Amino acid sequence: MGIACGVLHWTPPVFWAATPHELFAAIEGYQAANRPADEADDEEIASATQALYQALKAKEEGV
C-alpha cells in the first residue's frame, strides 16, 4: 500500500479496488518511466504502458 499511495499517488480506495495485476503493472510502468534514459527500453515502456491501459480499461468496463 505504501508504494501505491506514496509513489504512485493512488488513494486508498483506488489501491483496495485494484487487482494485484493492476498494481504490479503500474509499478512496472513507473519503474520503466523513471529509469535513466540510457537504460530505458522503449519496447518495455510501451508494453508496461499498454498493460496498465488495458487493466484500467477493463476495470472501467467492469470486466
C-alpha positions as CSV (number, residue, x, y, z in Angstrom):
1,M,0.0,0.0,0.0
2,G,3.0,2.3,0.7
3,I,4.1,2.1,-2.9
4,A,0.6,2.6,-4.3
5,C,-0.2,5.6,-2.1
6,G,3.3,7.1,-1.7
7,V,4.9,6.6,-5.1
8,L,2.0,6.1,-7.5
9,H,-0.2,8.7,-5.6
10,W,-3.2,6.3,-5.5
11,T,-5.8,6.9,-2.9
12,P,-6.6,4.1,-0.5
13,P,-9.9,3.3,-2.2
14,V,-8.1,3.0,-5.6
15,F,-5.5,0.7,-4.0
16,W,-8.1,-1.6,-2.5
17,A,-10.1,-1.7,-5.7
18,A,-7.1,-2.6,-7.8
19,T,-6.2,-6.2,-8.6
20,P,-2.7,-7.4,-7.9
21,H,-2.1,-7.4,-11.7
22,E,-3.1,-3.8,-12.0
23,L,-0.8,-2.9,-9.1
24,F,2.2,-4.7,-10.5
25,A,1.6,-3.3,-14.0
26,A,1.5,0.2,-12.5
27,I,4.7,-0.4,-10.6
28,E,6.5,-1.7,-13.6
29,G,5.3,1.2,-15.7
30,Y,6.5,3.6,-13.0
31,Q,9.9,1.9,-12.9
32,A,10.2,2.0,-16.7
33,A,9.3,5.6,-16.9
34,N,11.6,6.7,-14.2
35,R,14.7,4.7,-15.2
36,P,17.6,6.8,-16.6
37,A,17.3,7.3,-20.3
38,D,20.3,5.3,-21.2
39,E,18.8,2.2,-19.5
40,A,15.2,2.7,-20.8
41,D,14.0,0.2,-23.3
42,D,11.2,1.7,-25.5
43,E,9.6,-1.7,-26.0
44,E,9.4,-2.4,-22.3
45,I,7.9,1.0,-21.6
46,A,5.4,0.6,-24.4
47,S,4.5,-2.9,-23.0
48,A,4.1,-1.6,-19.5
49,T,2.0,1.3,-20.6
50,Q,-0.2,-0.9,-22.7
51,A,-0.7,-3.3,-19.8
52,L,-1.7,-0.5,-17.5
53,Y,-4.1,1.0,-20.1
54,Q,-5.7,-2.4,-20.7
55,A,-6.1,-3.0,-16.9
56,L,-7.7,0.4,-16.4
57,K,-10.0,0.0,-19.4
58,A,-11.1,-3.5,-18.2
59,K,-11.8,-2.1,-14.8
60,E,-13.7,0.8,-16.2
61,E,-15.8,-1.6,-18.3
62,G,-16.4,-3.8,-15.3
63,V,-14.7,-6.8,-16.7
